[in-house]
Amino acid sequence: MKNLSNLFNLFTVKNAYAASAAASSGQGGYLQTFWSFAPLIAIVVIFYLLVILPQQKRTKDHKKMVDSLKVGDEILTNGGIYGIISGIAEQVFTLEIAKDVKIKIAKNAIATKTSKS
């Protein structure tokens, strides 16, 4: 029982020290708190500018490219299959990958439009 009481007193004393430290910080505490979080805020802003914005631009450009595809365009899929679009449905392309060999793929499986060679 005495050990439990000592444990309780240990937590109480820490809380008392924390309360007195917060009370003594005064007016400069808010500015000091801001400057302590400034590096974290800078990291978030840099991460947003270097990672998130370029990814959003690539996604937007890819969607525009997929929407502009038409029958007869040669494409490359994410799986590495080259083919010529022979049919377009709402969410599916039909590709001719060899003579009389056609497959259906989802629109989001298109990697890029290639030039005919």
Residue pairs with C-beta under 8 A, 6 or more apart in sequence:
22 29
25 32
65 110
65 112
65 113
66 107
66 108
66 110
69 75
69 85
69 88
69 93
69 110
69 113
70 85
70 88
71 85
71 86
71 87
71 88
72 84
72 85
73 84
73 85
73 113
74 82
74 83
74 84
74 85
74 113
74 114
74 115
74 116
75 82
75 83
75 84
75 85
75 93
75 95
75 110
75 111
75 112
75 113
75 114
76 82
76 110
76 111
76 112
76 113
76 114
77 83
77 95
77 105
77 109
77 110
77 111
78 109
78 110
78 111
79 109
81 95
81 97
81 103
81 105
82 97
82 114
83 95
83 96
83 97
83 103
84 95
84 96
85 93
85 94
85 95
86 94
86 95
86 96
86 102
87 93
87 94
87 102
88 94
91 106
91 107
92 104
92 105
92 106
92 107
93 104
93 105
93 106
93 107
93 110
94 102
94 103
94 104
95 102
95 103
95 104
95 105
96 102
97 103
